[in-house]
Amino acid sequence: MKKLLVICLCIVGLFMSLVFTCTVQAEPAFGREHHPEIHEALHALERAKDHLQKADHDFGGHREAALQACDAAIEQLRIALRFER
């Protein structure tokens, strides 16, 4: 009985270490993401859009067009990132 328990515990331990190893290898390294430049561009566009929306002036009549361009670029980058997987 004791021998069977030890064997079962060993099998469970081996199984858990295999699962842990596969899980760790499937994820990117902590703090690192795929395509960091695209993520950085997304954040920059979101900050620029926020700045444009909160500005007191309309940038010579170009604010609305710039906001639309930001929205279009953000959407395209998000679509592109869906294909990174």
LINQUIFEN-V238525 format. One line per field, one symbol per residue. phi: phi as a letter, one per 40 degrees, with the letter a starting at -180 (. if undefined). psi: psi as a letter, one per 30 degrees, with the letter a starting at -180 (. if undefined). burial: I if it has 9 or more other ideal C-beta (glycine too) atoms within 8 Angstrom, else O. A space follows every 10 residues. Layout:
# LINQUIFEN-V238525
phi: ???
psi: ???
burial: ???
This chain:
# LINQUIFEN-V238525
phi: .ccccccccc cccccccccc ccccccccdd gbbcfccccc cdcccccccc ccccccbbfg gbcccccccc dccccccccd ccccc
psi: eeeeeeeeee eeeeeeeeee eeeeffklkk fklkhfeeee eeeeeeeeee eeefkflghg gfeeeeeeee eeeeeeeeee ffgf.
burial: OOOOOOOOOO OOOOOOOOOO OOOOOOOOOO OOOOOOOIIO IIOOIIOIIO OIOOIOOOIO OOIOOIIOOI IOIIOOIIOI IOOOO
